[in-house]
Amino acid sequence: MGMSLQEQMLKAGLVDKKKASQARKQKQKQQRQKNLPSEAKQAKADAQAAAVRQAQKDRELNLERKAEADRKALQAQVRQLIETNRIPIDDGDIGYNFTHDSKVRTLLVTPVLRERLTKGQVAVVVLGDSYALVPHPVAEKIRQRDEQSVITLPRESGVVDDDDPYADYQVPDDIVW
């Protein structure tokens, strides 16, 4: 009986035993694939499809987790900005009114703080369930991170709405309502 091609190549030294065994295993694997019944092929295809679906689901879940982590990081930055830059309102005796969630809210502030609020040097921001006062530049930084945290921020002076029926009337800054 003659020697197989593989044995001849081994004898000639063209291939080592490791490569020959790998080639033999690969050939056996291909033979088994050809001999698989159609049910097994279908099961394998279903398993691959399930693996692809699971990978997609995992990617989506990871994206949601990342978005949640980013949102929490922004909230932490906003909280830190407010806590480090808040202006104390210890003994306020004048009410400063503003609207939040369609309700009029009142903060008791000092006359100096009230004047700074009306001039736009200070802004009202939300901190948890309470309100805090921060300087205008800090309020801008907070607004960049979270739009809903800043309650009052002065409008640009000189910006006039064309449809405003009261545009011709001057409103005094020291009015208390």
Secondary structure, DSSP 8 states (H G I E B T S, - for coil): ----HHHHHHHHTSS-HHHHHHHHHHHHHHHHHHH--HHHHHHHHHHHHHHHHHHHHHHHHHHHHHHHHHHHHHHHHHHHHHHHH-B---S--EEEEEEETTEEEEEEE-HHHHHHHHHTSEEEEEETTEEEEEEHHHHHHHHHH-GGGEEE----TT---TT-TTTTS---TT---
